[in-house]
Amino acid sequence: MPNVEVSCAISNCTFYGKGNVCTADKIMVELDQHANYDTEFSSELGEKNHIDKANSSTQTCCKTFKPKK
């Protein structure tokens, strides 16, 4: 399996790491029916350093999300 760095802007996730990097061993991503644009272009739209907070995985495209305690 390739070693891939995954960027994440959800700062209150247990797996959120320094520099907007996901530290989870495995990541589950689902289709987000409410996406406003293709995430493939998110860094080009200034989203690379964008930080948000979520209350549950249903508010994200990432099913790996787990709120920090």
Contacts in CASP RR format, 6 or more apart in sequence:
PFRMAT RR
TARGET T0000
AUTHOR 0000-0000-0000
METHOD contacts of the structure
MODEL  1
MPNVEVSCAISNCTFYGKGNVCTADKIMVELDQHANYDTEFSSELGEKNH
IDKANSSTQTCCKTFKPKK
5 21 0 8 1.000
6 21 0 8 1.000
6 22 0 8 1.000
6 24 0 8 1.000
6 27 0 8 1.000
7 20 0 8 1.000
7 21 0 8 1.000
7 22 0 8 1.000
7 43 0 8 1.000
7 48 0 8 1.000
8 15 0 8 1.000
8 16 0 8 1.000
8 17 0 8 1.000
8 20 0 8 1.000
8 21 0 8 1.000
8 22 0 8 1.000
8 62 0 8 1.000
9 20 0 8 1.000
9 47 0 8 1.000
9 49 0 8 1.000
9 50 0 8 1.000
9 51 0 8 1.000
9 52 0 8 1.000
10 16 0 8 1.000
10 51 0 8 1.000
10 52 0 8 1.000
10 53 0 8 1.000
10 54 0 8 1.000
10 60 0 8 1.000
10 62 0 8 1.000
10 65 0 8 1.000
11 51 0 8 1.000
11 52 0 8 1.000
11 53 0 8 1.000
12 53 0 8 1.000
12 54 0 8 1.000
12 67 0 8 1.000
12 68 0 8 1.000
13 22 0 8 1.000
13 54 0 8 1.000
13 65 0 8 1.000
13 66 0 8 1.000
13 67 0 8 1.000
13 68 0 8 1.000
14 66 0 8 1.000
14 67 0 8 1.000
14 68 0 8 1.000
14 69 0 8 1.000
15 22 0 8 1.000
15 23 0 8 1.000
15 24 0 8 1.000
15 64 0 8 1.000
15 65 0 8 1.000
15 66 0 8 1.000
16 22 0 8 1.000
16 23 0 8 1.000
16 68 0 8 1.000
17 23 0 8 1.000
20 48 0 8 1.000
20 49 0 8 1.000
20 51 0 8 1.000
22 62 0 8 1.000
22 64 0 8 1.000
24 64 0 8 1.000
26 64 0 8 1.000
27 62 0 8 1.000
27 64 0 8 1.000
28 62 0 8 1.000
28 63 0 8 1.000
28 64 0 8 1.000
29 61 0 8 1.000
29 62 0 8 1.000
29 63 0 8 1.000
29 64 0 8 1.000
30 61 0 8 1.000
30 63 0 8 1.000
31 61 0 8 1.000
32 60 0 8 1.000
32 61 0 8 1.000
35 61 0 8 1.000
37 45 0 8 1.000
39 61 0 8 1.000
42 48 0 8 1.000
54 60 0 8 1.000
54 65 0 8 1.000
54 67 0 8 1.000
55 67 0 8 1.000
56 65 0 8 1.000
56 67 0 8 1.000
57 63 0 8 1.000
57 64 0 8 1.000
57 65 0 8 1.000
57 66 0 8 1.000
59 65 0 8 1.000
END
